[in-house]
Amino acid sequence: MKIYWDNNEQLTAAQSVLLTHAVKAVIDYTSATNAHEVSISFMNAEEIQALNRDYRGKDASTDVLSFPINAALSIGPNRPLGDIVICMEVAQQQAVEYGHSLERELAFLVVHGMLHLLGYDHETPEDEAKMCAAQDEILQLLSLPRR
């Protein structure tokens, strides 16, 4: 799995390694062996708010956005999944709010974003339960369970 990083200078080396492991854990968990690249970008609150407004019609900053590439447009066994955009400011606030480390929050956001790229969603209670269970299991595999 190739990961393209953008604006990741905000990450420590250890955080970059952890997030790489999070991406690979999602691929292993979902058996998405045909997925071969993803882009992960870090934006500030204003930038992610503009994306959220323009693409989702929600004029507010958010923690993570996922932009999947249509699988039908990807030919062959090795396909790009899409883009994940994370707001470091919101991630830091949520880590404090939820009482866990920034590393755990960033890993959660990467796992959440990757699952969206692979077709998971939380639009119905059933889908939300499935996605939450997958997130919890993957984070447990990374030794980052909920408290």
C-alpha positions in Angstrom: 0.0 0.0 0.0 1.4 3.3 -1.1 0.5 6.3 1.1 0.9 9.8 -0.3 1.2 12.3 2.5 0.4 16.0 2.2 1.1 18.7 4.9 2.2 16.0 7.3 5.0 18.1 8.8 2.7 18.4 11.8 3.3 14.8 12.6 6.1 13.3 14.6 8.0 10.4 13.1 6.2 8.1 15.6 2.8 9.4 14.5 3.6 8.8 10.8 4.6 5.2 11.6 1.4 4.7 13.6 -0.8 6.0 10.9 1.0 3.9 8.3 0.2 0.9 10.6 -3.4 2.0 10.8 -3.8 2.1 7.0 -2.3 -1.4 6.7 -4.4 -2.7 9.6 -7.6 -1.6 7.7 -6.4 -3.2 4.5 -5.7 -6.5 6.4 -8.9 -6.4 8.3 -11.1 -5.8 5.2 -9.0 -8.0 2.9 -8.8 -5.1 0.4 -5.9 -6.6 -1.4 -6.6 -4.8 -4.6 -6.3 -1.4 -3.0 -2.8 0.0 -3.6 -2.7 3.7 -2.8 -4.3 6.4 -0.6 -3.6 10.1 -0.1 -3.7 11.5 3.5 -3.7 15.3 3.9 -3.7 17.5 6.9 -5.6 20.8 6.8 -6.4 23.6 9.2 -10.0 24.2 10.4 -10.7 26.9 7.7 -9.5 24.6 4.9 -11.5 21.6 6.0 -14.6 23.8 6.6 -14.4 24.9 3.0 -14.2 21.3 1.7 -17.1 20.3 4.0 -19.2 23.2 2.8 -18.4 22.6 -0.9 -18.7 18.8 -1.0 -21.1 18.0 1.8 -23.2 21.2 2.1 -22.1 21.5 5.8 -20.6 24.9 6.6 -18.6 23.8 9.6 -15.1 22.4 10.3 -14.9 18.7 10.9 -12.4 16.1 12.0 -12.0 13.9 8.9 -13.4 13.8 5.3 -13.0 10.9 2.8 -13.2 11.2 -0.9 -13.3 7.7 -2.5 -12.4 7.1 -6.1 -15.1 5.3 -7.9 -14.1 1.7 -8.2 -15.6 1.5 -11.6 -13.2 4.1 -12.8 -10.2 2.2 -11.5 -9.1 -0.5 -14.0 -7.0 -3.4 -12.9 -6.1 -5.2 -9.7 -4.2 -2.3 -8.1 -6.5 0.6 -7.6 -6.2 3.9 -5.7 -8.8 4.2 -2.9 -9.1 8.0 -2.7 -8.2 10.8 -0.3 -8.5 11.3 3.4 -8.3 14.8 4.8 -7.8 15.3 8.6 -8.0 18.5 10.6 -5.2 18.5 13.2 -6.9 21.3 15.2 -10.1 19.3 15.6 -8.2 16.1 16.3 -6.3 17.8 19.1 -9.5 19.2 20.6 -11.2 15.8 20.4 -8.3 14.0 22.0 -8.6 16.3 25.0 -12.4 16.0 25.0 -12.4 12.2 24.8 -9.5 11.9 27.3 -7.1 10.0 25.1 -3.9 10.7 23.3 -3.6 12.6 20.0 -2.0 9.4 18.5 -5.2 7.4 19.4 -7.4 10.1 17.9 -5.3 10.4 14.7 -5.3 6.6 14.3 -9.1 6.5 14.8 -9.5 9.2 12.1 -7.4 7.3 9.7 -9.2 4.1 10.3 -12.6 5.8 10.0 -11.5 7.5 6.8 -10.1 4.3 5.3 -13.3 2.4 6.1 -15.3 5.1 4.3 -13.0 4.7 1.3 -13.7 1.0 1.3 -17.5 1.5 1.3 -18.4 1.5 5.0 -20.8 4.2 6.2 -23.0 5.1 9.1 -26.1 6.3 7.5 -28.4 3.7 9.1 -28.2 2.2 12.6 -27.2 -1.2 11.1 -24.4 0.3 9.0 -23.2 2.4 11.9 -23.0 -0.7 14.2 -21.0 -2.5 11.5 -18.6 0.4 11.0 -18.2 1.0 14.8 -17.4 -2.7 15.3 -14.8 -2.7 12.6 -13.2 0.5 14.0 -13.1 -1.0 17.5 -11.6 -4.2 16.3 -8.9 -2.5 14.1 -8.0 -0.1 16.9 -7.8 -3.1 19.3 -5.3 -4.7 16.9 -3.3 -1.5 17.0 -3.4 -1.6 20.8 -5.4 1.6 20.9 -8.8 0.4 22.3 -11.5 2.7 23.7 -11.2 3.4 27.4 
